[in-house]
Amino acid sequence: MGSIWEYANPKKFIATVDRVLPFVAGLAVLSLVVGLIWGFFFTPEDYRQGSTVKIIYLHVPSALMAINAWLMMLVASLVWLIRRHHVSALAARAAAPVGAVMTVIALLTGAIWGQPMWGTWWAWDPRLTSFLILFLFYLGYIALWAAIENDDTAADLTSVLCIVGSVFAVLSRYAVNFWNQGLHQGASLSLDKEENVADVFYFPLLVCIAGFVLLFIALVLLRTRTEIRARRTRALLARERMT
């Protein structure tokens, strides 16, 4: 475990990011190109949903990442609260805008998919509502970081907000299981083979999910590196003002 905490050192973290980021970004682009082209152009139309089913290749991966981005922020925030590693707090801050964009993509693609299927762009369905609340938590988290000048104080308060918002991240994932009512279908991916989508849609979907995961990792690494350098710049400017 000691080797993991070595990356809490900003210099070591930046050096590692400089090495691995090109590979992660390259794999992300490759996976997304292959998965989206495969899914949109080389899979058949669904016998009930027609071509609209192909929105699944954007909707499901973005929805998964919207939830898991917040859970990643939760872990990073807990590391900050317990061990006071600045890199973890900055990683959580870096992940928030990426997670917010993923949530917007999930909401928009869900509306586009839902309109022909449900006859409406929006319904106060348990999962949709909890997803909207999750997006508001993302906005609140980003705004709280921006509103507080002291980085440590901002990290403390946003970590508490992240813990509270994690309730809605869990609700977003399991709302259909908690409540039977609502228009939203069950999970497209499951440990139960019978609940999964057909294999012809399943395999390109897995490639798209891998692409979104790699894209998230690449963006968080890039933004965390930027946040560390911005923190250093602020510290140097503050030191110059004191001299």
C-alpha positions as CSV (number, residue, x, y, z in Angstrom):
1,M,0.0,0.0,0.0
2,G,2.9,2.3,0.6
3,S,3.6,2.5,-3.1
4,I,0.1,3.8,-3.8
5,W,0.6,6.8,-1.5
6,E,3.8,7.7,-3.2
7,Y,1.6,9.2,-6.0
8,A,0.3,11.7,-3.5
9,N,3.5,13.5,-4.1
10,P,2.6,16.1,-6.8
11,K,6.0,15.8,-8.6
12,K,5.7,12.1,-8.9
13,F,2.1,12.3,-9.9
14,I,2.8,14.8,-12.7
15,A,5.7,12.7,-13.9
16,T,3.6,9.6,-14.0
17,V,0.8,11.5,-15.8
18,D,3.2,12.8,-18.4
19,R,4.2,9.2,-19.2
20,V,0.8,7.4,-19.2
21,L,-1.6,10.1,-20.5
22,P,-0.7,9.7,-24.2
23,F,-1.4,6.0,-24.1
24,V,-4.7,6.4,-22.2
25,A,-5.9,9.1,-24.5
26,G,-4.9,7.1,-27.6
27,L,-6.8,4.0,-26.3
28,A,-9.8,6.1,-25.5
29,V,-10.0,7.6,-29.0
30,L,-9.4,4.1,-30.5
31,S,-12.1,2.5,-28.4
32,L,-14.6,5.3,-29.0
33,V,-14.1,5.3,-32.8
34,V,-14.4,1.5,-33.0
35,G,-17.3,1.2,-30.6
36,L,-19.4,4.0,-32.1
37,I,-18.8,3.1,-35.7
38,W,-19.5,-0.6,-34.9
39,G,-22.6,0.3,-32.9
40,F,-24.1,3.0,-35.2
41,F,-23.3,1.5,-38.6
42,F,-22.8,-2.3,-38.2
43,T,-25.7,-3.3,-35.9
44,P,-29.3,-3.9,-37.0
45,E,-32.3,-2.0,-35.9
46,D,-34.3,-3.3,-32.9
47,Y,-37.5,-5.1,-33.8
48,R,-39.4,-2.7,-31.4
49,Q,-37.4,0.4,-31.1
50,G,-36.0,0.6,-34.6
51,S,-32.9,2.8,-35.1
52,T,-33.5,4.7,-31.9
53,V,-32.0,1.8,-29.9
54,K,-28.5,2.9,-31.2
55,I,-28.6,5.9,-28.8
56,I,-27.7,3.2,-26.2
57,Y,-24.0,3.6,-27.3
58,L,-24.0,7.1,-26.0
59,H,-26.6,7.0,-23.3
60,V,-25.5,3.9,-21.3
61,P,-21.8,4.7,-21.1
62,S,-22.4,8.4,-20.2
63,A,-24.9,7.4,-17.5
64,L,-22.5,4.9,-16.0
65,M,-19.7,7.4,-16.0
66,A,-21.9,10.2,-14.5
67,I,-22.5,8.0,-11.5
68,N,-19.1,6.5,-11.2
69,A,-17.4,9.9,-11.6
70,W,-19.2,11.0,-8.4
71,L,-18.2,7.8,-6.7
72,M,-14.6,8.4,-7.7
73,M,-14.9,11.9,-6.3
74,L,-16.3,10.4,-3.1
75,V,-13.2,8.1,-2.7
76,A,-10.8,11.0,-3.4
77,S,-12.7,13.3,-0.9
78,L,-12.5,10.6,1.8
79,V,-8.7,10.3,1.2
80,W,-8.4,14.0,1.6
81,L,-10.4,14.1,4.8
82,I,-8.5,11.1,6.3
83,R,-5.0,11.6,5.0
84,R,-4.9,15.2,3.8
85,H,-3.3,14.5,0.4
86,H,-3.8,17.5,-1.8
87,V,-3.6,15.5,-5.0
88,S,-6.7,13.6,-4.0
89,A,-8.7,16.8,-3.3
90,L,-7.5,18.2,-6.6
91,A,-8.4,15.0,-8.4
92,A,-11.9,15.2,-7.1
93,R,-12.1,18.8,-8.2
94,A,-10.8,17.9,-11.7
95,A,-13.4,15.1,-12.1
96,A,-16.4,17.2,-11.3
97,P,-16.8,19.1,-14.6
98,V,-16.2,15.8,-16.5
99,G,-18.9,14.1,-14.5
100,A,-21.3,17.0,-15.0
101,V,-20.8,16.8,-18.8
102,M,-21.4,13.0,-18.7
103,T,-24.6,13.7,-16.7
104,V,-25.8,16.2,-19.3
105,I,-25.1,13.8,-22.1
106,A,-27.0,11.1,-20.3
107,L,-30.0,13.3,-19.7
108,L,-30.1,14.6,-23.3
109,T,-29.7,11.3,-24.9
110,G,-32.2,9.8,-22.5
111,A,-34.7,12.5,-23.6
112,I,-34.1,11.9,-27.3
113,W,-34.5,8.1,-26.7
114,G,-37.5,8.5,-24.5
115,Q,-39.6,10.7,-26.7
116,P,-40.4,8.1,-29.4
117,M,-40.6,5.3,-26.8
118,W,-42.6,7.0,-24.1
119,G,-44.2,9.8,-26.1
120,T,-42.6,12.5,-23.9
121,W,-39.2,14.1,-23.5
122,W,-39.3,14.0,-19.7
123,A,-41.1,12.2,-16.9
124,W,-40.7,12.5,-13.2
125,D,-39.4,9.0,-13.1
126,P,-37.4,8.0,-10.0
127,R,-34.2,7.4,-12.0
128,L,-34.6,10.5,-14.2
129,T,-35.4,12.7,-11.2
130,S,-32.4,11.4,-9.1
131,F,-30.2,11.9,-12.1
132,L,-31.3,15.5,-12.4
133,I,-30.6,16.0,-8.7
134,L,-27.2,14.5,-9.2
135,F,-26.5,17.1,-11.9
136,L,-27.5,19.9,-9.5
137,F,-25.1,18.4,-7.0
138,Y,-22.3,18.5,-9.6
139,L,-23.1,22.2,-10.2
140,G,-23.2,22.9,-6.5
141,Y,-19.8,21.2,-6.0
142,I,-18.2,23.1,-8.8
143,A,-19.6,26.4,-7.6
144,L,-18.5,25.8,-4.0
145,W,-14.9,25.2,-5.1
146,A,-15.0,28.5,-7.1
147,A,-16.6,30.4,-4.3
148,I,-14.0,29.7,-1.6
149,E,-10.5,31.2,-1.9
150,N,-8.7,29.0,0.5
151,D,-8.1,25.6,-1.2
152,D,-8.0,23.6,2.0
153,T,-11.3,25.0,3.3
154,A,-12.8,24.5,-0.1
155,A,-11.6,20.9,-0.2
156,D,-13.1,20.3,3.3
157,L,-16.5,21.7,2.4
158,T,-16.8,20.1,-1.0
159,S,-15.8,16.7,0.5
160,V,-18.8,16.9,2.9
161,L,-21.0,17.9,-0.1
162,C,-19.7,15.0,-2.0
163,I,-20.6,12.6,0.8
164,V,-24.1,13.9,0.9
165,G,-24.5,13.8,-2.9
166,S,-23.3,10.2,-3.0
167,V,-26.8,9.2,-1.8
168,F,-28.2,10.5,-5.1
169,A,-25.4,8.8,-7.1
170,V,-26.6,5.5,-5.5
171,L,-30.2,6.3,-6.1
172,S,-29.5,7.1,-9.8
173,R,-28.0,3.6,-10.2
174,Y,-30.6,1.6,-8.3
175,A,-33.8,3.7,-8.5
176,V,-35.5,1.2,-10.7
177,N,-34.8,-1.5,-8.2
178,F,-36.1,0.6,-5.3
179,W,-39.3,1.6,-6.9
180,N,-41.4,-0.4,-9.4
181,Q,-43.2,2.7,-10.8
182,G,-41.6,4.8,-13.5
183,L,-41.1,4.6,-17.2
184,H,-37.4,3.9,-17.2
185,Q,-36.4,0.3,-18.1
186,G,-34.2,-1.9,-16.0
187,A,-30.4,-2.2,-16.5
188,S,-29.1,-2.9,-20.0
189,L,-26.1,-4.6,-18.5
190,S,-26.4,-7.2,-15.7
191,L,-24.7,-10.1,-14.2
192,D,-27.9,-12.0,-15.2
193,K,-27.3,-12.9,-18.9
194,E,-31.1,-12.9,-19.5
195,E,-31.4,-9.2,-18.6
196,N,-28.6,-8.0,-21.0
197,V,-29.3,-6.6,-24.4
198,A,-28.8,-9.0,-27.3
199,D,-25.2,-9.9,-28.1
200,V,-25.3,-8.0,-31.4
201,F,-25.7,-4.8,-29.3
202,Y,-23.9,-6.0,-26.2
203,F,-20.3,-6.3,-27.6
204,P,-20.1,-2.9,-29.3
205,L,-21.7,-1.4,-26.1
206,L,-18.9,-2.9,-24.0
207,V,-16.3,-1.3,-26.4
208,C,-18.1,2.1,-26.0
209,I,-18.2,1.8,-22.3
210,A,-14.4,1.1,-22.3
211,G,-13.9,4.2,-24.4
212,F,-15.9,6.4,-22.1
213,V,-14.0,5.0,-19.1
214,L,-10.7,5.6,-20.7
215,L,-11.8,9.1,-21.8
216,F,-12.8,9.9,-18.3
217,I,-9.5,8.7,-16.9
218,A,-7.6,10.7,-19.5
219,L,-9.5,13.9,-18.8
220,V,-9.2,13.6,-15.1
221,L,-5.5,13.0,-15.3
222,L,-5.1,16.0,-17.6
223,R,-7.2,18.2,-15.4
224,T,-5.6,17.1,-12.2
225,R,-2.2,17.9,-13.6
226,T,-3.5,21.3,-14.5
227,E,-5.0,21.8,-11.1
228,I,-1.7,21.0,-9.4
229,R,0.2,23.5,-11.5
230,A,-2.5,26.1,-10.9
231,R,-2.2,25.5,-7.2
232,R,1.6,26.0,-7.4
233,T,1.1,29.2,-9.4
234,R,-1.3,30.6,-6.8
235,A,1.1,29.7,-4.0
236,L,4.0,31.4,-5.8
237,L,1.9,34.5,-6.4
238,A,0.8,34.6,-2.8
239,R,4.5,34.3,-1.7
240,E,5.5,37.2,-4.0
241,R,2.8,39.4,-2.5
242,M,4.1,38.8,1.0
243,T,7.7,39.7,0.1
